[in-house]
């Protein structure tokens, strides 16, 4: 099979892997549904500027990823497949990007090797199925760096504009990090390459004008519409606080992103160790300009986020782009090894994705969808829906009904009065136990760890069990109370 035909087969296989079964995987709590719910409310409200959730402004992320889901909902319908359409598409575009970039640098063979290595890495095909911003950021951030290097190394200054365009879209997807990270990598590389004067040839003024033209209008509009609330929450909580205060302290360990690499790069994670051993044994530490750039790119991202207080598995994800190219270079003379690892990686991804898809179709996979679909068909506008336990946003997403989180009155007031705190992320509707409208029909979602509190409610025997839903080892019940005697 010639190379163009083989490349077509490879990309077709990954397209099937990324898209197949997406309509059978329910939208999960607690992260995926926040994006899907926001896009759904933006579409229904007709307001495509201000992200919103539960009817309130939502400043968690910039707008671009919401636009993607909103567009899919508008043209495909509000479905599980539509919600997962753009993560899958951007994953496929990420493979095209590495194919073009690595192919220009090292030839089409390294390009297709890089595609297969990246596409069969565990973290990559997992994220192709998840409704989160990371595959979109991956494409734009790495597009920024790829366009810069091609402009720099091949003396094609017009490509700098493509880098600025991608940087603007990165900032519109994730915030300041979309510019800061590529900018720092470029600066470090130029220092290592002893060519810092190259900055003067990067069309800084016109390029920054293009960058601002892409991303600034939305930020200006949000500041005008929401003022300090947008600045304090978006820049304060979702940027400054993430960098300085750990949202998940148990994950704040020195080896976090080292572990993420070995898990995420599986089954290719052995290659960097083998390559390092080979270099040390040969005592050959010489590097080409391309290798210098790829190493700065691959190392800076995880090191930077290791220094941040809040750690997430996906923060270092863009670094897998240069890592895949470096692994391809190491394995270019080990064709048999490459072939068997690639086959294993692809089979593993198919098996795991098939399992997830089947389990999702069988029982909703995540507890929110079955309950949400029941409420969609049975709850009326006069019924009150309450949640006792972790708030399952997938329930109001699938039901189209408002669900209130039950809590103590003092806790609700304390949360509202806090300043720069992680509690600002909790924007769902709340209702206190003292305010439960006992004169109306009530649906109550109860998680297993809240059974004792449920037993303390007024006349617990009047509650009728409607359905039971399971998520792994968790049990969630849906009760109804319509006895007013």
N, C-alpha and C positions, 0 to 999 in steps of 0.2 A: 504494500500500500504506500503510495507516495505521500510526501509530507503534508500537502494541502488537504488531501482526503483524510489523513489520520487526524489532523487538527480539527477538521469538521466533526469527525466521530467523537473526539474527546469533548469538544464543547457541547455537542448534542447530548452526550451522556451526563454531563454536569447539569445541563438545563433540565433534564428529566429528574435528576437527583434533587435539585433545588426546588422544583415546582410540584412534582408529583406528590399527591396526598395532602397538599396544604389545605384543602377544603375539609379534611377530616380531622384536623388537629384544632381543638377548641382554643380560644384565646385564654391565656392563663393569668392568674393572680400571682403576685401583686403588681408586676412591672408591665407586662405586655398590654394589659387592659387599660392602663392609664393612657397609653398612646392611642389605642383604638377608640376609647371613650372620648378623648379630646377631639380627635378628627371627626367622629360622628356628631358631636355637639356643634363643632364649627360648621359642618355641612348643613345640619338642620337649622342652625341660626342664620345662616347666610353671611356670617362674619368670618372672613378668611384671613383676618389680620391678627386678632387676639385669640391665642389658644385658650380654651375654657373647659372646665370639667365640673360637673354637678351644678352648672349654671354660673360658676364663678370663674374669674380670670385665673389662669394656670401658668406660672412662670418657671416651670421646671426646665424646659429646653426651648431653644429658638424654634422657629416655625417650619423650617424646610421639611423635616420628616413628617410632621403633621400634614403638610401639603401633599406629600406623596400618598399617605393613607387616604386622605380626603379625596384625592383624584381617583384612587382605586375604588373607593366607595361610590363615588358619583357615576363612574362609567361601568363598573362591574356589578355594583350592589353591595349592601352592607352585609358581607359574608366573611367567614373565616378565611376563605381563599383570597379574597380581595385584601384583607388586612395583611396577609403574608406575601402579597404580590411583589411589592417593591423591595423588601429585604432579599427575596430570591433574585429579583432582577439586578439589584446592585451587586450582589455576590457574583453573578455571571459577568457583569461589567468589570468587576475587580479582576476576574481571570483574563478578560480581554486586555485590560490595562497591563498586567504583568507580562502577558504574551508579547505585546508590542514593545514594552520597555526593555525587557530582557533580550528579546529578539534583536532589537537595534544594537544593544551593547555587545551581545555575545553570539548572535546567530539564532536561527529559528529552532534549532535543536534544544538549546538552553531555554528558549522561550517556552516550548511545549513541556519540557521537564519542569520548569517553574510552575506552569499551570497545574500539572498533575500533582506536584508536591503540595502546593497551596490548597488546591481543591479537595484533596483527600486528607488534609490535616483535620484533626477532630474539631478544633475550635472553629474552623472555617465553615464546614458543612453544618455544624450545629447552629451557628449564627445566621446561616442562610434561611433557617426556618423560624427564627425568633423575630417578634415584632418589637425591635429596639433600634436605636439610631446607628448602631456600630458599623453595619455594612455600608451605609451611605457615607458616614464619616471616613471609613476605610478607603472608599473610592476617591473622595475629594481630597483628603489629606495626602494620600500617596500620589494622587494625580498632581498635586502641587509640587511635590518633591521630584517626581519623574520629569515633569515639564521643565523645572529649573535645571536639572542636571543635563538634559538633552540640549537646552539652550546654552548652557555654560560650556559643555564639553565639545559640542559640535558647531559652536559659533553661529547659532541661529537665534539672534536676539528677539525675534518676533514670538518665539515660544515662551519668553518670560511673561507675556500677556496671558497665556494659557495658565501659567502658574498662579498669577494674581486672580484670575477668574475662579480657579479651583479653591484658592484660599478664601475668597469671599463666600463661596458656597459652603466651605467647611465651617466658617464662623456663623453662617446662617443655619447650620445643622447642629452645632455643639457649643458655640460660644467662643470666647477669646482663645481657648486652647487651639482652635482651628488655624489660627495664625501664629500663635506663640511657639507651638511645637515645631512646625516646619521652619519658622524663622530661626530658631535656635540651632536646629540641625544644619541649616545652610551656613550660618555664621561659624559654627564649630568646624565644619568641613573646610571652609575657605581659610580659616586660621591654620588648620593642619596642612592644607595644600599651599600655604604661604602665598596666598593671592587675595588678600582682603580687599585690594583695590577693585576686584571684580564687582563689588557692590555698586560702584559708580557706573557700571555698564548694564545694570539690571533694570533700566528704565523706571527708576524709583518713582518719579513724580507722576508720570502718566499711568504707570502700573498701579500705584496706590489709589489714583483716581478711579481706575476701573474696579479695584477691590472695594472701595467705598460705594461706588455706584451699585454694586451687587448686594452688599449686606447692610449698608447704613440706613437706607429708607425704612426698613422694618424696625430697626432699633429706635430710630427717631420717632416713628409713628407710635411705638409702644410707650416710649417715654412721655410723649404728648398725651396719650390716652390715659395712662395709669400713673404717671409721675413717680414719686418716691416708692410706691408699692412695688413697681416693677424693678426699679434699681436695687432696692433693699433685698427683695426676695431672689431675683435672678442672679445679681452679682454677689449679694451678701450670702444667702443660704446656699445656693446651688453652685457657687464658684469659690468664694473665700472660705466658707465654712467647710466645704469638702476638702480643701487643701490643709486646713488647720485643725479640724476636729473630726475624729474618726466617727463615721456613722455606724460602723460595725467594728468595735474595738478588738474583738477576738481575731479579726483578720489582719490586724496591724502588726505583722511580724516581718522580720528582715528578709526572709526567704520567700515571701509571698509570690512575687512575679517569676522567680526561678521555678517554683512549683507550677505556676500557670503555664510557663513555657513547655515544660516536659509533658504536661497533660495536653495542652493545646496543640503541640506539634506532633503528637503521636499519630502515626507510627514512624515519623521521620526524626524524632528527637535524639536518636543515637548519633546522627551525622555530625552535628557541631562538635561533640566530644571526640569522635574519631578524627575529624579534621584538625582539631587542636592538638591531639596526640601526634598526628602526622607532621604537623608544623614544628613541634618541639623536638621530635626525633630527628627531623631533617635539619634543624637549626636554620630554617629558611623563613625569616620574618619579613621578607620584602613584600610590598603590596603595590598593586597598580592604583591609579587614581580612582577607577571604578570601585575597587574593593575598599578603599578608604571611605568613600561616600556611603557604600552599603553598610559598612561596619558602624559608622557614626549613626546612621539611620536606625540600625537594628539595636544598638546598645543604648542610645540616649533615651528612647521612649520608655522602656521599662525602668531604667535608673531614675528618670524624672518622677515617674508615678510611684516608685518605691519610696521616694522622699515625701510624698503626700500622705496626709493622715488617713483619708478615706481611700480604701482600696476596693476595686471591683475586678472581676475576672477579665472584663473586656477592655479595660483601660489600655493595656499594652498590645491590643489586637493589631493596630497598624504596623507594628514592628515585624509581624509575620510576613509581610510583603518582601522586604529585603532579605529576611532569613531564608525564605523559599528560594530566592535566586542564589544565595551563597551555598545552600545545600545542593542545588542543581549543579553548580560548578564543581563541587566536591565529588558528585556521583557521575559526572559526565563520562569518566573512563571506567565506570563500574556498572555497565549496562544491565547485566544479569541481576545484580542486587537491586538496582533501581526498579526493574520490571517486576520482581516478586513483591517488593514492598508496596509498589503502586497497586498491584492486584489485590493484595491483602487490605490496603487502606480503602479501596473502593468497595470491596465486598463488605467490610466492616460497616461502612457508612450506610450501605443499602440495607443491611440487616437491622441496624439500630433504628434507622428512620422508619423502616417497615413496622418494627415493633411499636414505636411511639405512635404511629398512625393508627394501627389496629387497636391499641389500648385506648386511644382517644375516641375512636368510633364506638367502642364497646360501652364505655361508662362515662364519657365526658372527660376522662383523664384528669380534669381538674373540677372541683366540686361545683363551681359556679354555674356552668352551663345548664345542667339538668334542672336545677332549681329555677334559674332564670327563665328557661323555656316554659316551665310549668306556670310561673307567675304571669308570663306574657299572655298565656291562654286563659287563665282563671281569675287573676286579680282584677278588680274593678277600680275605677278612679276614686271611689270612696274608701277603699281598703288601705290600711296603714301597714307598711312593710318595715320591720325592725331587724337589726342585726345584733346578736349577742356573741361577741368573740372577735376574731380578726375580720376586718371589713373586706368582703369579697366584691370588689368592684365589677367583676364579671356578671354578677347577678343583675344589677341595674342595666348593664350593657345589653345583655341578652333579653331582659324583660321589657326594657323601655320604661320601667317604673322607678320612682324615687325610693331609695332605701335609706333609713336613718340608723346611724350607729348609736347604740345605747351606751351611756356612760353616766357616772355620777356628776351631779351639777357642779360641784367644786372643781372637778377635773376639767370640765368643759371651760369654766371661767378661767382657770389657771392657764390652759392652753391658749386661750384668746389673748391673754395679757402678756405672754412671753415675747421677748424680743427676738434676737438672732438665735434661733434654736431649731433643731430638727423637727420639732412638733409643727413647724410652719408647713411641712409637707402634707400634713393631715388636713385636707380641705373638704372631706366628705360631709354631708349633712349629719348633725348630731342632735340627739334628743336625750334629756335626762330621765331617769326613772320616775321622777316626780311629775313629769309632763306626759306620761303615756296616756293616750286618749282611750280610756277603757270603754267609752260609749260607742266606739267604732269597731268594725271587724278588723282584726289584726293578724297579719302573717309574721311569724317570728323565726328567724334563722339562728340556730343555736349550734355553736361548735362544742366539741367534746369536752374541752377544758373549762367550759362555762356551765356545765350541767348543774353544779351546786347553786350558782346564781339563778339559774332558771327555776330551780325548786323553790326559791324564795319569792318568786313573783306572785302577784295576787291570784288566788284560786288556780293553782297550777293544774288541777284536775280538769279544768274546763278547756284545756288546750288539747286539740286533736292532732295527732301525728299524721302529716300529709305524705311525706316521703323522706327517705334516708339516702344520702349521697356519701360516697367515700372518695378520699384522695390519699392513696398510699395507706398509711396507718392511721389517718385521721377520719373521723366520722362527723358528718354535719347533718342536722335534722331540720326539717321545715315543719313548723306547727302552725295551726290556725285556731283563733279564738273568736267565735261569733255568738257566744252565749252571754246575754246581758242581764240575766235574771239575778 
